[in-house]
């Protein structure tokens, strides 16, 4: 993957890589200016390269902002777009196939989508930012003209409004929603149609199929959750509403006096001093959350309390929804609790990860001041440090990074590889390209020299 060019200064904060760990880029400066270096190959020199770039699209192509005396451009796969006085707010669609950004010229602003310019406005908001639908087919953003706010959805105006907040799409991408102020009152606006007026509209949510809505409102006595247009009970405050994946269920946190409850499908759960994350299983049939009562942590699953511990971590469902795991501390040791049963004890444990087929579980643990990977309840060899586990697509293998003697190596099924690095890049996953092959990114010093580590798993 190369190293910074000679006689240049590179900027570590600019380091980016593609999701599949196949490409890597960073910005370097030499006597001619700034260049984007991708996979070891320096590009053209520019006066400067914009912060927050490069980005990598779905095809691995590089995208960045280039500043020059004649203007600022977005460069995509080496091809420069039109010059403007300013460019910022680059955003890729979730699938990485589409690009939008904000451009400024002569005191006006516009959004360009896939290089197609939109209308000019006095301003285009970045809070809330331009937003692609989850499927990447639609785009919405907030624009301002003559002291009025508009929401532009698929190129068409909605509004005007006084202010707009919390812009988003339903998970299926068919509906767009936001909170907007009209004549001093706030409304949930769904597909351009404002709902009832309230003092405030907070944390709006839409179900996966787009048929159901929920949002919090302020009233004189406290707060209420409005679900499908009907206001619920009054509480001191309420949390963010969460729909189940199928949209049939809804949960939110609610504070009643000095106690917190989870409201699930309209029913109040047990009282806690604090509530943590609450989440539905992938099939939407199960619900889990953690709470604290009298300084003890407790997981609640499907309305039933698990054993109280000194501390508990976030609950994690398996992909098939049948299993639940979480970290728990007894006061003397940590363990992973799987389906209500504690595993072996350690000085510490990290977040548990299920295999794709849900029958396997792996997590990093600390014992005797060293770290090991625990796979299906069995501790593996100890090292100075251990990274996150990554299961192969068929669950036949689990790979992870280990530190040994100051060097980092890849381990698979407890067997340590021979290629040593000075480090793996932060946030770079082990990406399987086949059930028996994976790749990731690392570095060697001095340099640094960036390396794409490709591993082929052979039978023991």
Order of alpha helices (4+ residues) and beta strands (2+ residues): beta-beta-beta-beta-beta-beta-beta-beta-beta-beta-beta-beta-beta-beta-beta-beta-beta-beta-beta-beta-beta-beta-beta-beta-beta-beta-beta-beta-beta-beta-beta-beta-beta-beta-beta-beta-beta-beta-beta-beta-beta-beta-beta-beta-beta-beta-beta-beta-beta-beta-beta-beta-beta-beta-beta
